[in-house]
């Protein structure tokens, strides 16, 4: 199913296979680091649920999980997963699957952790700005964001025959690099994934967001 969806729309699927166990484990570190109390967690770009399965087993008692996925074929599979997973017996009402783009997600709660598997390498700079701004808006002060990027992507994109495409990818990477400079708390490399990936952890400041980030978040809501 994942291969079929990648062939249908590589831009939104972003990979040829779901995240492996090692990558899922690294992405869910923000949940483990805050264990011991109920958490509010958002998973974005859940795909067929490889990271969702890892999250289900790690959520502290009383936690809530919102799963957002834009692909309707994936959301159907995710709803089946939530409905039938034995670990969720009697508490599946605490997990909701939203068929939406994350920058358009209409929720009232704020999150302790956001786990992102969105294919940033396939997005335009303004799309990345909108998504990252929305993430910061949705995080509680002190909340944690984890996202990943496949290793070697920058070098591969530089070989594109179109100068405009190569320029767009460099600009997109610079947007992500700017967010990392301001908010990153750490990076780990997952070699046991195909392909290997870097996982970045970012933290929303405890106080108010800087002016640039507030502008990005506002733009995300209207984009």
C-alpha positions as CSV (number, residue, x, y, z in Angstrom):
1,X,0.0,0.0,0.0
2,X,2.8,2.4,0.9
3,X,4.5,1.8,-2.5
4,X,1.3,2.4,-4.3
5,X,0.7,5.7,-2.6
6,X,4.3,6.8,-3.2
7,X,3.9,6.1,-6.9
8,X,0.6,8.0,-6.8
9,X,1.9,11.1,-5.1
10,X,5.6,11.0,-4.0
11,X,5.4,14.6,-2.9
12,X,3.0,13.9,0.1
13,X,4.1,10.3,0.8
14,X,7.8,11.2,0.6
15,X,9.3,7.7,0.9
16,X,9.2,4.3,-0.6
17,X,8.7,2.5,2.7
18,X,7.3,3.2,6.2
19,X,9.7,4.3,9.0
20,X,11.6,1.4,10.6
21,X,11.5,0.5,14.3
22,X,14.8,2.3,15.1
23,X,13.5,5.5,13.4
24,X,10.2,5.3,15.2
25,X,12.0,4.8,18.5
26,X,14.1,7.9,18.0
27,X,11.1,10.0,16.9
28,X,9.1,9.1,20.0
29,X,11.9,10.2,22.4
30,X,9.9,13.4,23.4
31,X,7.1,11.1,24.7
32,X,9.5,8.9,26.8
33,X,11.3,12.0,28.2
34,X,8.1,13.3,29.6
35,X,6.7,10.0,30.9
36,X,5.2,9.9,34.3
37,X,2.2,12.1,33.7
38,X,-0.6,12.2,31.1
39,X,0.5,13.8,27.9
40,X,-1.2,15.5,24.9
41,X,0.6,14.3,21.8
42,X,0.2,15.0,18.1
43,X,1.5,12.8,15.3
44,X,1.7,14.4,11.9
45,X,2.1,12.5,8.6
46,X,1.3,9.1,10.2
47,X,1.2,7.2,6.9
48,X,0.3,3.5,7.5
49,X,1.0,3.8,11.2
50,X,4.5,2.5,11.8
51,X,5.3,5.3,14.3
52,X,1.7,5.2,15.6
53,X,2.2,1.7,16.8
54,X,5.3,2.7,18.7
55,X,3.4,5.7,20.2
56,X,0.5,3.6,21.4
57,X,2.8,1.4,23.6
58,X,4.6,4.4,25.0
59,X,1.8,6.8,25.9
60,X,1.4,7.3,29.7
61,X,-1.9,6.4,31.2
62,X,-4.5,9.1,30.7
63,X,-2.8,10.6,27.6
64,X,-4.4,11.8,24.5
65,X,-3.2,11.3,20.9
66,X,-4.3,13.2,17.8
67,X,-3.1,11.7,14.5
68,X,-3.3,13.8,11.4
69,X,-2.9,12.4,7.9
70,X,-3.9,14.0,4.6
71,X,-4.1,10.8,2.5
72,X,-7.7,9.3,2.8
73,X,-6.5,5.8,2.1
74,X,-4.0,6.0,5.0
75,X,-6.5,7.6,7.3
76,X,-8.9,4.7,6.8
77,X,-6.1,2.2,7.7
78,X,-5.2,4.3,10.8
79,X,-8.8,4.3,12.0
80,X,-8.8,0.5,11.7
81,X,-5.6,0.4,13.7
82,X,-7.0,2.5,16.5
83,X,-10.3,0.5,16.6
84,X,-8.7,-2.9,16.7
85,X,-5.4,-2.5,18.5
86,X,-5.5,-4.7,21.7
87,X,-3.5,-2.2,23.7
88,X,-6.3,0.3,23.3
89,X,-9.1,-1.8,24.6
90,X,-11.5,0.5,26.5
91,X,-9.5,3.7,25.8
92,X,-9.6,4.2,22.1
93,X,-11.7,7.3,22.6
94,X,-8.5,9.1,23.7
95,X,-7.1,8.7,20.2
96,X,-8.5,10.6,17.2
97,X,-7.5,10.4,13.6
98,X,-7.9,13.6,11.5
99,X,-8.0,13.6,7.7
100,X,-6.3,17.0,7.1
101,X,-3.2,18.9,6.4
102,X,-1.5,19.7,9.7
103,X,-1.4,23.5,8.9
104,X,-5.2,23.4,8.5
105,X,-5.8,21.2,11.6
106,X,-8.6,22.7,13.7
107,X,-8.0,21.7,17.4
108,X,-8.4,23.6,20.6
109,X,-5.8,21.8,22.7
110,X,-2.0,22.4,22.9
111,X,0.5,19.6,22.8
112,X,3.3,18.4,25.1
113,X,4.9,16.6,22.1
114,X,4.6,16.7,18.3
115,X,6.0,13.8,16.3
116,X,6.4,14.7,12.6
117,X,7.0,12.3,9.8
118,X,6.1,14.8,7.0
119,X,8.4,14.7,3.9
120,X,9.9,18.2,4.3
121,X,12.4,17.5,1.5
122,X,9.5,17.5,-0.9
123,X,8.0,20.8,0.2
124,X,8.5,24.4,-1.0
125,X,10.1,26.8,1.5
126,X,6.8,28.6,2.2
127,X,5.1,25.3,2.9
128,X,7.8,24.4,5.4
129,X,7.5,27.8,7.0
130,X,3.7,27.3,7.4
131,X,4.0,23.9,8.9
132,X,6.8,24.7,11.3
133,X,5.0,27.9,12.4
134,X,1.9,25.8,13.0
135,X,3.9,23.3,15.0
136,X,5.2,26.0,17.3
137,X,1.7,27.4,17.7
138,X,0.3,24.0,18.7
139,X,3.0,23.2,21.2
140,X,2.7,24.2,24.8
141,X,5.6,26.4,26.1
142,X,8.4,24.0,26.8
143,X,6.8,21.4,24.5
144,X,8.9,19.2,22.2
145,X,8.9,18.5,18.5
146,X,10.7,15.7,16.7
147,X,11.1,15.4,12.9
148,X,13.5,13.5,10.6
149,X,15.4,14.1,7.4
150,X,17.0,11.4,5.3
151,X,20.8,11.6,5.1
152,X,22.2,12.6,1.7
153,X,19.1,14.4,0.6
154,X,20.9,17.7,0.1
155,X,23.6,16.1,-2.0
156,X,21.1,14.2,-4.1
157,X,19.0,17.3,-4.7
158,X,22.0,19.3,-5.8
159,X,22.3,16.9,-8.8
160,X,18.9,17.9,-10.1
161,X,19.0,19.0,-13.8
162,X,16.8,22.0,-13.1
163,X,18.5,25.0,-11.5
164,X,15.2,26.2,-10.2
165,X,14.5,22.9,-8.5
166,X,17.9,22.9,-6.9
167,X,17.5,26.5,-5.7
168,X,14.1,25.7,-4.2
169,X,15.5,22.7,-2.3
170,X,18.4,24.8,-0.9
171,X,15.9,27.5,0.2
172,X,13.7,24.9,1.9
173,X,16.7,23.4,3.7
174,X,17.6,26.9,4.9
175,X,14.2,27.4,6.4
176,X,14.6,24.2,8.4
177,X,18.2,25.2,9.4
178,X,16.9,28.5,10.7
179,X,14.4,26.7,13.0
180,X,17.1,24.4,14.2
181,X,19.4,27.3,15.0
182,X,16.7,28.8,17.2
183,X,15.0,25.8,18.8
184,X,17.0,22.6,18.4
185,X,18.0,20.7,21.6
186,X,19.7,17.7,19.9
187,X,20.1,15.5,16.9
188,X,20.6,11.7,16.5
189,X,21.4,9.6,13.5
190,X,19.5,6.4,12.9
191,X,21.7,4.2,10.7
192,X,19.4,1.2,11.1
193,X,16.9,2.7,8.7
194,X,16.5,2.6,4.9
195,X,17.7,5.1,4.1
196,X,19.6,6.4,7.3
197,X,18.0,9.5,8.8
198,X,18.8,12.3,11.2
199,X,16.2,12.9,13.9
200,X,16.0,16.5,15.2
201,X,14.5,17.5,18.5
202,X,13.2,21.1,19.0
203,X,11.7,22.8,22.0
204,X,9.3,25.7,22.0
205,X,10.6,28.4,24.4
206,X,9.0,28.6,27.8
207,X,8.1,32.3,27.2
208,X,6.5,34.0,24.2
209,X,7.6,33.1,20.7
210,X,10.0,35.5,18.9
211,X,8.3,37.9,16.5
212,X,9.4,35.9,13.4
213,X,7.9,32.7,14.8
214,X,4.6,34.4,15.7
215,X,4.4,35.7,12.1
216,X,5.1,32.3,10.7
217,X,2.4,30.8,12.9
218,X,-0.1,33.4,11.8
219,X,0.7,32.8,8.2
220,X,0.2,29.1,8.7
221,X,-3.3,29.6,9.9
222,X,-4.2,31.5,6.7
223,X,-2.1,29.6,4.2
